[in-house]
Amino acid sequence: MGKYNVLILGSGGREHTLAWKISQSDLLNELFIAPGNAGTMEVGKNIEINVNDFKAIAEFCIQRSIHLVLVGPEEPLVKGICNYFELEPSLSEIMIIGPGKEGASLEGSKDFAKQFMNRHNIPTASYGTFSRDTVDQAILFLEKLNPPFVLKADGLAAGKGVIICEELDSAISGLKEMLLGKKFGAASELVVIEEFLKGIELSVFALLDGESYVLLPEAKDYKRVGEGDTGPNTGGMGSVSPVPFADKAFMKKVEDRIIAPTVRGLKSEGIKYCGFIFAGLMNVGGDPYVIEYNVRLGDPETEVVLPRIKSDFLELLILAAKGKVSKYEIQIDDEVAACVMLVSGGYPGDYEKGEEIMIKGSPEGSLLFHAGTTMDESTNKILTSGGRVLAVISKGRTLSSAMEKSYLAIEQIHFDRMFFRRDIGMDLLSK
């Protein structure tokens, strides 16, 4: 296959995990991360380029003879970075992992995703889509639903554009804040109101090559900031993989009813799609329903999914870019991986940046992926630069042993006002 120069776009825990995994490949020549963080510096070279500066990214790719670009976050995909590369003759030979703008609408627009699912008979909650001009109809729609009420900003809102209300009055207030008060800016110019699905969530990932797909390990993440799944939604406070209830029978339903119809649907609509599909699912009485699509790997799910993949991940990406994943047999580790996110005090609200991070070390069998960190080159200190700061991951033969290792590893880490959930995975121990 030769040796490859790879550029990863992004700066979070997902990108550090991807960089860590790709750095292990015998197929790798040089690895760059733009812009990266203090952790990615350990496995590749950070480049100061914004993920949405397509021109600068293109120039760098030409200068450094990049063979493959892996797009980490959703925003550049929704803005059309893959289309930009495809239409520019000097970039057309560069492999890029991620869908074009139309495919990225599965995440960029909740309404588009819902219509797509309905067209292809993919199970999802019933819904209605409303604008500021149809607030009255939206209220009537809410009045016909049983609580709780689910309100979703149509566009990208950094994982925080969902409100779940127990009372009708608070749902109406939330709706007005989103549509009339522009709570999520342009993202909530349209609001999708959904029927509430009662069940257990999980995340399923597939890598598509346009014709076929490879299923990656599933995971469960924990979105609420507080223990017992309380408080506001965050980008994710932790994750575990595998998910105990996602046995062979359940995963066959997921493939037959969701993943395969999604791939067929994209192809039938002429939507070229080479990249990841992340189906956020709800297990409702043993049947999977789609809550949402994402068009990239999840964070913090990546931090538990990739450590369980024994195969060469760069080889898998190259085969996807070349349309050859159909016969690839991915090798998965049977061990359980558990991730706990260490976040800045105040997150997901206001929080301080620039706090010094002390890391004494980590126990054998634990990994540390940086999510919101930066290196102060004048002092050589690692500082906080985001709400989610570090991901602590451990593997074990059981979920409880993996969790125990992660919580032991956390004792070696400190920064001012550091916060984390102490109950990640505990809801699954009895499952």
C-alpha positions as CSV (number, residue, x, y, z in Angstrom):
1,M,0.0,0.0,0.0
2,G,2.9,2.4,0.5
3,K,3.3,5.1,3.1
4,Y,0.8,7.9,3.6
5,N,0.9,11.5,4.9
6,V,-2.3,12.1,6.9
7,L,-4.0,15.3,8.1
8,I,-6.6,15.1,10.8
9,L,-8.9,18.2,11.2
10,G,-10.0,19.0,14.8
11,S,-8.8,19.7,18.3
12,G,-10.8,17.6,20.7
13,G,-10.7,14.2,22.4
14,R,-12.0,12.5,19.3
15,E,-9.1,13.9,17.2
16,H,-6.5,12.9,19.8
17,T,-7.9,9.4,19.9
18,L,-7.9,9.2,16.1
19,A,-4.3,10.5,16.0
20,W,-3.2,8.0,18.6
21,K,-4.8,5.1,16.7
22,I,-3.5,6.2,13.3
23,S,0.0,6.8,14.7
24,Q,0.3,3.0,15.3
25,S,-0.2,2.2,11.6
26,D,2.7,0.7,9.6
27,L,1.2,2.6,6.6
28,L,1.8,6.0,8.2
29,N,4.6,8.3,7.0
30,E,3.8,11.7,8.5
31,L,0.8,12.7,10.7
32,F,-0.5,16.3,11.1
33,I,-3.4,17.6,13.2
34,A,-5.0,21.0,12.6
35,P,-5.1,22.7,15.0
36,G,-4.7,19.8,17.5
37,N,-4.1,20.1,21.2
38,A,-1.5,19.4,23.9
39,G,-2.1,15.7,23.6
40,T,-2.0,15.4,19.8
41,M,1.6,16.8,20.0
42,E,2.7,13.5,21.4
43,V,1.7,11.5,18.4
44,G,1.9,13.9,15.5
45,K,2.6,17.5,14.5
46,N,0.1,20.3,15.3
47,I,-0.6,22.8,12.6
48,E,-2.2,26.2,13.4
49,I,-5.0,26.1,10.8
50,N,-8.7,26.6,11.6
51,V,-10.9,23.7,10.5
52,N,-13.1,26.0,8.5
53,D,-10.3,27.7,6.6
54,F,-10.6,25.5,3.5
55,K,-8.1,27.6,1.5
56,A,-5.3,27.3,4.1
57,I,-6.1,23.6,4.5
58,A,-5.8,23.0,0.8
59,E,-2.5,24.9,0.5
60,F,-1.1,22.9,3.4
61,C,-2.2,19.6,1.8
62,I,-0.4,20.5,-1.4
63,Q,2.8,21.8,0.4
64,R,3.2,18.7,2.5
65,S,2.0,16.1,-0.1
66,I,-1.0,15.0,2.0
67,H,-2.5,11.7,0.8
68,L,-5.5,11.5,3.2
69,V,-7.6,14.1,5.1
70,L,-9.7,12.9,8.0
71,V,-12.4,15.4,9.0
72,G,-13.1,15.1,12.8
73,P,-15.8,17.7,13.6
74,E,-19.2,18.2,11.8
75,E,-19.0,22.0,11.0
76,P,-16.5,21.8,8.1
77,L,-18.5,18.9,6.7
78,V,-21.7,20.8,6.8
79,K,-20.0,23.8,5.3
80,G,-18.8,21.6,2.3
81,I,-15.1,20.9,2.8
82,C,-15.4,17.7,0.8
83,N,-17.1,19.5,-2.1
84,Y,-14.3,22.1,-2.0
85,F,-11.6,19.3,-2.4
86,E,-13.6,17.5,-5.1
87,L,-14.1,20.6,-7.2
88,E,-10.5,21.9,-7.0
89,P,-8.4,20.0,-9.7
90,S,-5.1,20.3,-7.6
91,L,-6.9,18.5,-4.7
92,S,-8.9,15.9,-6.5
93,E,-6.4,13.1,-5.9
94,I,-6.3,13.6,-2.2
95,M,-8.5,11.1,-0.3
96,I,-10.9,12.7,2.1
97,I,-13.0,10.9,4.8
98,G,-16.3,12.7,5.2
99,P,-19.5,13.2,3.3
100,G,-20.2,16.2,0.9
101,K,-22.5,19.0,1.9
102,E,-25.7,17.1,0.9
103,G,-24.8,14.0,2.9
104,A,-23.8,16.2,5.9
105,S,-27.3,17.6,6.0
106,L,-28.2,14.4,7.9
107,E,-26.6,16.2,10.8
108,G,-26.7,19.8,9.7
109,S,-30.5,19.7,9.5
110,K,-32.7,17.7,11.9
111,D,-35.7,18.3,9.5
112,F,-33.7,16.9,6.5
113,A,-32.8,13.9,8.6
114,K,-36.4,13.2,9.6
115,Q,-37.6,13.5,6.1
116,F,-34.9,11.2,4.9
117,M,-35.8,8.6,7.5
118,N,-39.5,8.8,6.6
119,R,-38.7,8.4,2.9
120,H,-36.7,5.2,3.6
121,N,-38.9,3.7,6.4
122,I,-36.2,4.0,9.0
123,P,-37.8,3.8,12.5
124,T,-37.8,7.2,14.3
125,A,-40.1,9.2,16.6
126,S,-43.1,11.1,15.0
127,Y,-42.4,14.8,14.7
128,G,-43.3,18.2,13.4
129,T,-41.1,21.0,12.1
130,F,-41.9,24.7,12.8
131,S,-40.6,28.2,12.2
132,R,-41.2,31.6,13.9
133,D,-44.1,32.1,11.5
134,T,-45.8,28.9,12.7
135,V,-45.4,29.2,16.5
136,D,-49.2,28.8,17.0
137,Q,-49.3,25.6,15.1
138,A,-46.3,24.4,17.1
139,I,-48.1,25.0,20.3
140,L,-51.2,23.1,19.1
141,F,-48.8,20.2,18.1
142,L,-47.3,20.2,21.6
143,E,-50.8,20.1,23.2
144,K,-51.5,16.9,21.3
145,L,-48.4,15.1,22.6
146,N,-47.9,13.3,25.9
147,P,-45.1,14.6,28.1
148,P,-42.1,14.8,28.2
149,F,-41.7,17.1,25.3
150,V,-38.6,17.1,23.0
151,L,-37.5,20.3,21.2
152,K,-34.6,20.2,18.8
153,A,-32.9,23.1,17.1
154,D,-32.8,22.2,13.4
155,G,-29.2,23.2,12.8
156,L,-25.8,22.6,14.5
157,A,-25.7,23.7,18.1
158,A,-22.5,22.0,19.4
159,G,-24.5,19.1,20.9
160,K,-26.6,21.4,23.1
161,G,-29.6,22.2,20.9
162,V,-32.0,19.8,22.5
163,I,-34.4,20.7,25.3
164,I,-36.6,18.0,27.1
165,C,-39.4,19.5,29.1
166,E,-41.6,17.6,31.6
167,E,-44.4,20.2,31.6
168,L,-46.4,21.7,28.7
169,D,-45.9,25.3,30.0
170,S,-42.1,24.9,30.1
171,A,-42.1,23.3,26.6
172,I,-44.1,26.3,25.2
173,S,-41.6,28.7,26.9
174,G,-38.7,26.8,25.5
175,L,-40.2,26.7,22.1
176,K,-40.6,30.5,22.1
177,E,-37.1,31.0,23.4
178,M,-35.7,29.0,20.5
179,L,-37.9,30.4,17.7
180,L,-38.5,33.9,18.8
181,G,-35.7,34.5,21.2
182,K,-33.1,32.9,18.9
183,K,-31.7,30.9,21.9
184,F,-29.4,28.8,19.5
185,G,-29.0,31.5,16.9
186,A,-29.5,30.5,13.3
187,A,-29.6,26.8,14.4
188,S,-33.0,27.3,15.9
189,E,-34.7,29.2,13.0
190,L,-36.5,25.9,12.6
191,V,-37.4,23.7,15.6
192,V,-38.3,20.0,15.4
193,I,-40.7,18.8,18.0
194,E,-40.6,15.1,18.6
195,E,-42.6,12.4,20.3
196,F,-40.6,11.3,23.4
197,L,-39.2,7.8,23.1
198,K,-38.8,5.9,26.4
199,G,-35.8,3.5,26.5
200,I,-32.1,3.2,26.7
201,E,-29.8,5.1,24.4
202,L,-26.8,3.9,22.5
203,S,-24.5,5.0,19.6
204,V,-23.8,2.9,16.6
205,F,-21.0,3.8,14.1
206,A,-20.4,2.6,10.5
207,L,-17.8,3.6,8.0
208,L,-19.3,4.0,4.5
209,D,-17.4,3.8,1.2
210,G,-20.4,4.9,-1.0
211,E,-21.5,1.3,-1.8
212,S,-21.0,-0.7,1.4
213,Y,-20.0,-0.2,5.0
214,V,-18.1,-1.7,8.0
215,L,-19.8,-1.6,11.4
216,L,-17.6,-0.3,14.3
217,P,-18.1,-1.2,18.0
218,E,-21.2,0.4,19.5
219,A,-21.0,2.7,22.6
220,K,-23.2,4.5,25.1
221,D,-22.5,8.0,26.1
222,Y,-23.7,10.1,29.0
223,K,-24.9,13.6,28.0
224,R,-26.3,15.1,31.2
225,V,-23.8,17.0,33.4
226,G,-25.1,15.6,36.7
227,E,-25.1,12.2,38.2
228,G,-28.2,10.1,37.7
229,D,-28.6,11.8,34.3
230,T,-29.7,15.2,35.7
231,G,-29.0,18.7,34.7
232,P,-28.4,20.3,31.3
233,N,-27.0,18.4,28.2
234,T,-23.3,18.6,27.6
235,G,-21.1,17.4,24.7
236,G,-20.7,14.2,26.7
237,M,-19.5,13.3,30.3
238,G,-18.3,9.8,29.6
239,S,-18.9,6.6,27.6
240,V,-18.7,2.8,27.6
241,S,-18.3,0.1,25.0
242,P,-19.6,-2.5,24.4
243,V,-23.2,-2.0,25.5
244,P,-24.6,-5.0,27.4
245,F,-28.0,-5.0,25.8
246,A,-26.7,-4.6,22.2
247,D,-26.4,-8.4,21.6
248,K,-26.2,-10.1,18.2
249,A,-30.0,-10.2,17.8
250,F,-30.4,-6.5,18.7
251,M,-27.5,-5.4,16.4
252,K,-29.0,-7.4,13.5
253,K,-32.1,-5.3,13.9
254,V,-29.9,-2.2,13.8
255,E,-28.2,-3.3,10.7
256,D,-31.4,-4.5,8.9
257,R,-33.7,-1.6,9.9
258,I,-31.3,1.3,10.2
259,I,-27.7,1.1,8.8
260,A,-28.4,-0.9,5.6
261,P,-31.5,1.2,4.7
262,T,-29.5,4.4,5.3
263,V,-26.7,3.3,3.0
264,R,-29.3,2.3,0.3
265,G,-31.2,5.5,0.8
266,L,-28.2,7.7,0.3
267,K,-27.2,5.7,-2.9
268,S,-30.8,5.8,-4.3
269,E,-30.9,9.6,-3.8
270,G,-27.6,10.0,-5.6
271,I,-25.8,11.3,-2.4
272,K,-22.2,10.3,-2.6
273,Y,-21.1,9.3,0.9
274,C,-17.6,8.3,2.0
275,G,-17.3,8.7,5.7
276,F,-18.8,7.9,9.1
277,I,-22.4,7.5,10.0
278,F,-23.2,7.8,13.7
279,A,-26.7,6.7,14.5
280,G,-27.9,7.9,17.9
281,L,-30.4,5.2,18.8
282,M,-33.0,4.5,21.4
283,N,-33.7,0.9,22.4
284,V,-37.5,0.9,22.9
285,G,-38.6,-2.5,24.2
286,G,-35.9,-4.3,22.2
287,D,-36.5,-2.3,19.0
288,P,-34.1,0.4,17.7
289,Y,-35.3,3.9,16.8
290,V,-33.1,6.7,15.4
291,I,-33.0,9.8,17.6
292,E,-30.5,11.5,15.4
293,Y,-27.8,11.1,12.7
294,N,-24.3,12.5,13.0
295,V,-21.9,12.4,10.0
296,R,-18.7,11.9,12.0
297,L,-17.5,9.9,14.9
298,G,-19.0,10.8,18.3
299,D,-17.1,12.4,21.2
300,P,-16.6,10.9,23.8
301,E,-17.6,7.6,22.1
302,T,-14.5,7.6,19.9
303,E,-12.4,7.4,23.0
304,V,-13.9,3.9,23.8
305,V,-14.6,2.7,20.3
306,L,-11.1,3.0,18.8
307,P,-9.2,1.4,21.7
308,R,-11.3,-1.7,21.1
309,I,-10.4,-1.9,17.3
310,K,-7.4,-4.2,16.8
311,S,-7.2,-3.7,13.1
312,D,-5.0,-1.1,11.3
313,F,-7.4,1.9,11.3
314,L,-5.5,3.8,8.6
315,E,-5.7,0.8,6.3
316,L,-9.5,0.8,6.9
317,L,-9.8,4.5,6.1
318,I,-7.8,4.1,2.9
319,L,-10.0,1.2,1.8
320,A,-13.1,3.3,2.4
321,A,-11.7,6.2,0.4
322,K,-11.0,3.7,-2.5
323,G,-14.5,2.1,-2.2
324,K,-13.2,-1.3,-1.0
325,V,-14.6,-1.9,2.5
326,S,-17.1,-4.5,1.6
327,K,-14.8,-7.5,2.3
328,Y,-12.9,-6.0,5.2
329,E,-13.1,-8.0,8.4
330,I,-12.6,-5.7,11.3
331,Q,-11.0,-7.2,14.4
332,I,-12.6,-6.1,17.7
333,D,-11.2,-6.6,21.2
334,D,-13.7,-8.3,23.6
335,E,-12.6,-6.2,26.6
336,V,-14.8,-3.4,27.9
337,A,-13.6,0.2,27.6
338,A,-14.9,2.9,30.0
339,C,-14.3,6.7,29.6
340,V,-14.8,9.5,32.1
341,M,-14.6,13.1,31.0
342,L,-12.9,15.6,33.3
343,V,-14.5,19.0,32.7
344,S,-14.1,22.6,33.8
345,G,-16.1,23.8,36.8
346,G,-19.2,25.6,35.5
347,Y,-19.4,23.6,32.2
348,P,-21.7,23.5,30.2
349,G,-22.2,27.1,31.3
350,D,-19.5,29.7,31.9
351,Y,-16.1,28.3,32.9
352,E,-12.5,29.5,33.4
353,K,-9.8,28.7,30.9
354,G,-6.0,28.6,31.4
355,E,-6.0,26.5,34.5
356,E,-2.7,24.5,34.9
357,I,-3.2,20.7,34.6
358,M,-1.2,18.4,36.9
359,I,-0.8,14.8,35.6
360,K,1.2,12.5,37.8
361,G,0.8,9.5,35.6
362,S,-1.8,6.8,34.8
363,P,-2.1,3.2,36.0
364,E,-1.2,0.4,33.6
365,G,-4.1,-0.2,31.2
366,S,-5.4,3.4,31.2
367,L,-5.3,6.0,28.4
368,L,-5.5,9.7,28.6
369,F,-6.9,11.7,25.6
370,H,-6.8,15.5,25.6
371,A,-10.1,17.3,24.7
372,G,-9.7,20.9,25.7
373,T,-6.0,21.5,26.4
374,T,-3.2,23.7,25.1
375,M,0.5,23.8,25.7
376,D,2.0,27.1,27.1
377,E,5.3,26.9,25.3
378,S,6.9,29.6,27.4
379,T,6.4,27.6,30.6
380,N,6.0,24.1,29.1
381,K,2.8,23.7,31.1
382,I,-0.4,22.1,29.9
383,L,-3.4,24.4,30.4
384,T,-7.2,24.0,30.1
385,S,-8.7,25.5,27.0
386,G,-12.3,24.1,26.9
387,G,-15.2,22.9,28.9
388,R,-14.4,19.2,28.4
389,V,-10.7,19.0,29.2
390,L,-9.4,15.4,29.5
391,A,-10.8,11.9,28.8
392,V,-9.7,9.1,31.0
393,I,-10.1,5.6,29.5
394,S,-9.5,2.2,30.8
395,K,-10.1,-1.3,29.6
396,G,-11.0,-4.4,31.6
397,R,-12.5,-7.8,31.4
398,T,-15.7,-6.4,32.9
399,L,-17.4,-3.0,32.9
400,S,-16.9,-2.7,36.7
401,S,-13.2,-3.4,36.4
402,A,-12.7,-0.9,33.6
403,M,-14.6,1.8,35.5
404,E,-12.6,1.1,38.6
405,K,-9.3,1.6,36.7
406,S,-10.6,4.9,35.2
407,Y,-11.6,6.3,38.5
408,L,-8.2,5.3,40.0
409,A,-6.4,7.0,37.2
410,I,-8.4,10.2,37.8
411,E,-6.8,10.4,41.3
412,Q,-3.5,11.2,39.5
413,I,-4.9,14.3,37.7
414,H,-5.8,17.7,39.0
415,F,-6.7,21.2,37.8
416,D,-8.6,23.9,39.6
417,R,-12.4,23.3,39.8
418,M,-12.0,19.9,38.0
419,F,-15.4,18.1,37.8
420,F,-16.5,14.7,36.7
421,R,-19.4,12.3,37.0
422,R,-18.8,9.4,39.4
423,D,-21.6,7.2,38.0
424,I,-20.5,6.5,34.4
425,G,-21.6,3.0,33.3
426,M,-23.3,2.2,36.6
427,D,-26.8,2.1,35.0
428,L,-25.5,-0.8,32.9
429,L,-24.1,-3.0,35.6
430,S,-27.4,-4.7,36.3
431,K,-28.3,-5.0,32.6
